[in-house]
C-alpha cells in the first residue's frame, strides 16, 4: 500500500514538473531573446553607468566592447 502511494506521489511530481516547465516556455506577453549569430551586429541598447553616464552600443561601433555585468547581494 505504501509502495503504491510513493509511486503515485512520484508520478504526480514528475507530471507537475513537466507541465510547469512546459508552461514556462510560453509565458504570455514575454518576448524571447534571440540567440546571437556569428558575424551579425548586436542589437543596439543603452546602459547607465554608476556615475550616471549614458552608454549607447551604437556609439561604440568599431571599438572592442567588454561588458561585465555582476550583482553583489551580500
Buried (B, 14 or more C-beta within 10 A) or exposed (E): EEEEEEEEEEEEEEEEEEEEEEEEEEEEEEEEEEEEEEEEEEEEEEEEEEEEEEEEBEEEEEEEEEEEEEEEEE
